[in-house]
């Protein structure tokens, strides 16, 4: 299972949450990061580097967590099992997904 960036982008486009995080369920603290805030993808961190995230697993489901303006979270399973998927565990905001926002 790998994170489905196109599905995530469509959800973010439609729902327009305050912020969103991506990571692996049951291991979010080690694999997750904020990927979206206030209408924009987070492409670089404060150090000007791509934020670290690990979004592939054979046992933990990749998740998208949306936060509303009040900080209320909503967890959404957001992965593909397609062997032909262009996404891998370290894929981060591919161009096609960014265009969908």
C-alpha positions as a Markdown table, in Angstrom:
| # | Residue | x | y | z |
|---|---|---|---|---|
| 1 | Unk | 0.0 | 0.0 | 0.0 |
| 2 | Unk | 1.3 | 3.5 | -0.9 |
| 3 | Unk | -0.2 | 6.9 | -0.4 |
| 4 | Unk | -2.5 | 7.9 | -3.2 |
| 5 | Unk | -1.4 | 11.5 | -3.9 |
| 6 | Unk | -4.1 | 12.1 | -6.6 |
| 7 | Unk | -6.9 | 11.0 | -4.3 |
| 8 | Unk | -5.5 | 13.2 | -1.5 |
| 9 | Unk | -5.3 | 16.2 | -3.9 |
| 10 | Unk | -8.9 | 15.7 | -5.0 |
| 11 | Unk | -10.1 | 15.5 | -1.4 |
| 12 | Unk | -8.1 | 18.6 | -0.4 |
| 13 | Unk | -9.5 | 20.5 | -3.5 |
| 14 | Unk | -13.1 | 19.6 | -2.7 |
| 15 | Unk | -13.0 | 19.9 | 1.1 |
| 16 | Unk | -10.5 | 22.7 | 1.6 |
| 17 | Unk | -9.5 | 21.9 | 5.2 |
| 18 | Unk | -7.4 | 24.2 | 7.3 |
| 19 | Unk | -4.5 | 21.7 | 7.3 |
| 20 | Unk | -3.8 | 18.1 | 6.3 |
| 21 | Unk | -1.2 | 15.5 | 7.3 |
| 22 | Unk | -0.1 | 12.3 | 5.6 |
| 23 | Unk | 1.3 | 9.2 | 7.4 |
| 24 | Unk | 0.9 | 5.6 | 8.2 |
| 25 | Unk | -1.9 | 4.6 | 10.6 |
| 26 | Unk | -0.5 | 3.3 | 13.9 |
| 27 | Unk | 2.9 | 4.8 | 13.1 |
| 28 | Unk | 1.9 | 8.3 | 12.4 |
| 29 | Unk | 4.4 | 10.0 | 14.8 |
| 30 | Unk | 7.3 | 8.4 | 12.9 |
| 31 | Unk | 6.0 | 8.5 | 9.3 |
| 32 | Unk | 3.7 | 11.5 | 9.1 |
| 33 | Unk | 4.0 | 15.2 | 8.3 |
| 34 | Unk | 1.9 | 18.2 | 7.5 |
| 35 | Unk | 1.4 | 18.3 | 3.7 |
| 36 | Unk | -1.1 | 21.1 | 3.3 |
| 37 | Unk | -2.0 | 24.3 | 5.1 |
| 38 | Unk | -4.4 | 27.2 | 4.5 |
| 39 | Unk | -5.1 | 26.2 | 0.9 |
| 40 | Unk | -1.5 | 25.4 | -0.2 |
| 41 | Unk | 0.6 | 22.3 | -0.4 |
| 42 | Unk | 3.7 | 22.3 | 1.8 |
| 43 | Unk | 6.5 | 21.6 | -0.6 |
| 44 | Unk | 9.5 | 22.7 | 1.6 |
| 45 | Unk | 10.0 | 22.8 | 5.3 |
| 46 | Unk | 11.5 | 25.7 | 7.3 |
| 47 | Unk | 15.0 | 24.6 | 6.2 |
| 48 | Unk | 14.1 | 24.7 | 2.5 |
| 49 | Unk | 14.0 | 20.9 | 2.2 |
| 50 | Unk | 11.4 | 18.4 | 1.3 |
| 51 | Unk | 9.6 | 17.4 | 4.5 |
| 52 | Unk | 10.3 | 13.8 | 5.6 |
| 53 | Unk | 7.5 | 11.3 | 5.3 |
| 54 | Unk | 7.3 | 7.6 | 4.7 |
| 55 | Unk | 4.0 | 6.6 | 3.0 |
| 56 | Unk | 4.3 | 2.9 | 2.0 |
| 57 | Unk | 3.7 | -0.3 | 4.0 |
| 58 | Unk | 2.6 | -3.8 | 3.7 |
| 59 | Unk | 0.8 | -3.6 | 7.1 |
| 60 | Unk | 0.0 | 0.0 | 8.0 |
| 61 | Unk | -2.6 | 1.9 | 6.0 |
| 62 | Unk | -1.5 | 5.3 | 4.5 |
| 63 | Unk | -3.8 | 8.0 | 5.9 |
| 64 | Unk | -4.8 | 11.5 | 5.2 |
| 65 | Unk | -5.8 | 13.5 | 8.3 |
| 66 | Unk | -7.7 | 16.7 | 7.7 |
| 67 | Unk | -8.0 | 19.4 | 10.3 |
| 68 | Unk | -10.8 | 22.0 | 10.3 |
| 69 | Unk | -10.4 | 25.5 | 11.6 |
| 70 | Unk | -11.1 | 24.3 | 15.2 |
| 71 | Unk | -8.4 | 21.7 | 15.0 |
| 72 | Unk | -10.8 | 18.8 | 14.8 |
| 73 | Unk | -9.2 | 15.9 | 12.9 |
| 74 | Unk | -10.8 | 13.6 | 10.4 |
| 75 | Unk | -8.9 | 10.4 | 9.3 |
| 76 | Unk | -9.3 | 9.2 | 5.8 |
| 77 | Unk | -7.7 | 6.0 | 4.3 |
| 78 | Unk | -5.8 | 7.3 | 1.3 |
| 79 | Unk | -3.8 | 4.6 | -0.5 |
| 80 | Unk | -3.5 | 2.5 | -3.6 |
| 81 | Unk | -2.5 | -1.1 | -4.0 |
| 82 | Unk | -2.0 | -0.8 | -7.7 |
| 83 | Unk | 1.4 | -2.3 | -8.6 |
| 84 | Unk | 1.6 | 0.1 | -11.6 |
| 85 | Unk | 1.2 | 3.1 | -9.4 |
| 86 | Unk | 3.9 | 5.8 | -10.0 |
| 87 | Unk | 4.0 | 6.4 | -6.2 |
| 88 | Unk | 6.5 | 4.9 | -3.8 |
| 89 | Unk | 7.1 | 5.2 | 0.0 |
| 90 | Unk | 9.1 | 8.4 | -0.4 |
| 91 | Unk | 7.1 | 10.1 | -3.1 |
| 92 | Unk | 6.2 | 13.6 | -2.0 |
| 93 | Unk | 3.8 | 16.0 | -3.8 |
| 94 | Unk | 4.2 | 14.8 | -7.4 |
| 95 | Unk | 3.5 | 17.5 | -10.0 |
| 96 | Unk | 0.3 | 15.8 | -11.3 |
| 97 | Unk | -1.2 | 15.9 | -7.7 |
| 98 | Unk | -0.2 | 19.5 | -7.2 |
| 99 | Unk | -2.0 | 20.5 | -10.4 |
| 100 | Unk | -5.2 | 18.9 | -9.1 |
| 101 | Unk | -5.3 | 21.3 | -6.1 |
